[in-house]
Amino acid sequence: MPKSEPHPHLDARARWALAAVATGAFCVQLDSFALNLALPVVRDALHGSAAATPWVVSGYLLAAGSLMPVAGRLGDLYGRRRMLTAGLALFGVTAVLCALAPSLPLLVTARVLQGAGGALIMPAGLALLTHACPPGRGRRAMGRALGLAGLATVCGPFLGGVLARSVSWRAVFWLTVPLALAAALCARRAAESRDPEAGQSLDGVGAIAATGVVACLARWLEHVADWGWAVGAALIGALFVRAERRSSAPLVDLALFRNRPYVALTVAGAVANSATVALLYVVPWTLQQAEGWSVLEAGVVFVAPAGALAVGGPLAGRVRPGAAVPVMALCLASGAVALAATTRGTGTLALLTAATAAAAALGVAGGLALTGTQAVVRRERAGEASGVTKAVMTATAGVGLALTDAGADGGAGPSLVLPAAVCLATAAALVVARVLRLRLVRGLVPVVGRVLGLGRAPISVRALASVRAPVCVRALRLVRVLLPVGRRADRRRMDRCGVDRRGAGQRQAAQCRSARCRTDRCE
């Protein structure tokens, strides 16, 4: 077997892109969670109501999640570097407005605009990094950027709480202003990329419908008892599908949802992200309420889980695309066991050990949701794919918090039992789906073919008849038993590709296996 060529190093423009995306992702994740523990301080300082104050966080997350599909497609259309730079500029300007906000309504408005800037940063930045790096290096570079973002996710609440109590809650926003400016300067030195097959017009109806679907879905998942949001998401979703089918340049190509590895990684990534949010809520709550620790002490002790979560991104970048789904299932199963141990553990040491193991497993799973999905779609529509994935993960993040409250035992505090059960069920579903696809049986056909000296050629009766090497009779019978399975798979593939299979012979089957037919629709 020939040795694979070593991956070339990142050039200067790719390194600038990596610096811009990593810093921008750090800012987005930091401001997503930095005010969680500082909301009481913000309410007292701005004399806001208890009902309106949570919108300082919810407005930001809702705007960021709902606008990500549109932002990803804008990067494909008008340039990913341009959209990343615009997002960083908007994020920095609105951070200044948040720091100077004299009242709670103005702060919420600035936070919504800041969420729009964050929506531009994430999908456009990930797609820019995918194109800036040579093949084989993009996943590792993306993993490094996601590792830094994961560190901000864990440290954000503690950093925000410390700054709010020791300096001011406005210092949280002043901290991100120079970081956003530095990231924008780095982005301007990166190479531009866009979808060469895309037109110059955005699907307006699809953009409005996609934004409405994600917004309604996020609100319903925060308030499950309010079914009006679920009905709204279903109706707008039907309008979105109809608009995309009729559009000549759709916002989201519906063939993306027939890409089974992409769908599996996106759904599993959403589960891992919601479980991570639950972990970040339950463990600090336990340390502060049950153990009686201060916010600063809990933040210092939580360094180990934070480091484990940050390392998950670079580790995910080293996973091959073909192994992404099995590794995802393994990480979710491991994370489920660690989450259950976190709930059942007694003592601070046992709690932190289990939390560190859970953070490591969920960090790899969350990173795979982004690195893996970028590897199984066409590079030209990388922004669209990353936008949909990030939108789903952001919209479903609140499910973890709802599950922690639902799994509480008689007022004993939040529990991680239900998040662990969901992770385990998702891992089992990935395994069952992989088995049902008969990958094991279909994989035996080329293996037996190589044993018989056929190489990677399609197995047929004529090919078997041409074998002159000594062959075991049982192996020959095995191939004849497996042969109908391959023929049925060829007929199903030809049906999806629009090839008329009436009277189709081996020539048409080989044509359907050709490289030009291996699209998202076929795979």
Buried (B, 14 or more C-beta within 10 A) or exposed (E): EEEEEEEEEBEEBBBBBBBBBBBBBBBBBBBBBBBBBBBEBBBEBBEBEEEBBBBBBBBBBBBBBBBBBBBBBBBBBBBBBBBBBBBBBBBBBBBBBBBEBEEBEBBBBBBBBBBBBBBBBBBBBBBBBBBBBEEEBBBBBBBBBBBBBBBBBBBBBBBBBBBBBEEBBBBBBBBBBEBBBBBBBBBEBBBEBBBEEBEEEBBEBBBBBBBBBBBBBBBBBBEEEEEEBBEBBBBBBEBBBEBBEEBEBBBBBEBBBBBBBBBBBBBBBBBBBBBBBBBBBBBBBBBBEEEEBEBEBBBEBBBBBBBBBBBBBBBBBEBEBEEBBEBBBBBBBBBBBBBBBBBEBEEBEEBBBBBBBBBBBBBBBBBBBBBBBBBBBBBBBBBBBBBBBBBBBBBBBBBBBBBBEEBBEEEEBBBBBBBBBBBBEBBBBBBEBBEEEEEEBEEBBBEBBEBBEBEEEBBBEEBBEEBEEEBEEEEBEBBEEBBEBBBEBBBEBBEBBEBEBEEBEBEBBEBBBEEEBEEBBBB
